[in-house]
Each structure stands twice: as C-alpha cells, then as structure tokens.
Amino acid sequence: MLETALGHLLEGRQVVEANEDYSNDVDLDIKPKFWSQLQSLLKRMLAASLPSSTGRVAPVAQSSTSNREAAKLKEMYRLSLKSSSLGQLHALHKLWIS
C-alpha cells in the first residue's frame, strides 16, 4: 500500500520538466504540502524496511534485498529533504525504479 502511494506521488513528475528550475514552480501553494507528504511517506517506508529489534535473523536473500531497499529509501528521503523544485521528482523516480 505504501509503495502504491509513493508511485502516485512520484507521478507528479509528469507535470514538470526534469530540468525545470526553482523559479518556475515557486508560486505553487501545494508544493510545501506535497513535499511534506512525500517526506512523511518515505520516512514511514524507511522505518518499515529497517530490521526489527526482535532479534530474528532474516534469510540472506531477503536481508540483501531489504538492505538495498532501505538504502534506496534513505537516499530518496535525503534528496526529498533538500528538494526545492518539483522538477526533482524525476531524480527521485529514477532512483526508485533503479
């Protein structure tokens, strides 16, 4: 369900150019709310992807997949915190599908 929500938010890249600079979307009132929602979702997904503290050992294949997903989500969250333009959604989407 969270992955679906992330996919929908990343589809917002369709309305802006990949290299669009800050000045073109500065007047959008929705932008701060959008970034806040995206950051919140990425934070929840990252927390869910981290190993639990129950002490259980995950199988090696599952563990390496989880580690890659967690690293990807961590990088996406970091980028979202520094984002100032909706044009940067293209970079987040590229990272997500990699």
N, C-alpha and C positions, 0 to 999 in steps of 0.2 A: 504494500500500500504506500509506503514512504517513497519507494523507487518510482512509482507511478506519479506521485505528487511532484517529485523532482523533475521527472520528464516533462510534465505540464509547465512547470515554471521555466525550464530551460527552453521551451518552445517560444518563449518571449523573444528569443534571438531573431525570430522571423520578421519582426517589425523594425529592426535596426540593422544597419550595415556593420560588418565585422570591424571596420576601421573607423567607425564613427567616433568623433571626439566628444569631449565633455560638453562643449558649448551647444551642441545640437539637442541635447535632452535635459538641459538644466531646468527648464520650466515645467517639467512633468511633476505634478503633485504626488503621483502614485509611486514615484521612484523610491523614496525612503521606506515606504511600507513594503514595497516589493523586495528590496534588499534585506529588510528585517525578516520577512517571511522566509526568504531563501536561506539566510544565515541560520535561522531557527531550525529549519528542516535539516540542513546539513549537519548541524550540531547534534540533533536527535539521531540521525543516521549514523554519525560517527560514534556516538555513545553506544548505540546498539551493536556496532560492528566490533567494538573492543572486547577482548576476552573478559569473561565474567570472573568474579573473585570467588567462585565456588570451589576452585581447586581442581576441577575436572580438566583432563587433558584431551584436547581435540585431536582427531586424526590428522596426520601430516598434510594430506592433500587439502583438507578443509582449513587447516591452520594457515597454509601458504596463501590460499585464496582470500581468507579473512584479512591477512596482513596486507595483501595488495589492495584490497578494497578499502581498508582503513587508511592506508597511506594516500590513496586517491582522494578519499573523502576529506582527509586532513588538509591536503593541498587545495582542494576546492574551497573548503571553509576559509583557509588563509587568504586565498585570492578574493573571495567574496567580501572579506573584511576590508580589503584595500581597494575594492572596485569603486569607481566614481562614474562610470558610464555604462549604460545598458548594452553598448557595443561589446563589452567584455563578456557578455553571456556566451558569445561564440567560443571564447577560450575555455570557459567552464564546460560547455557542451563537448568540445573536443577532448578535454581531459576525461570527462565522464564516459565517453564511448571508447576510449583507448584501452 
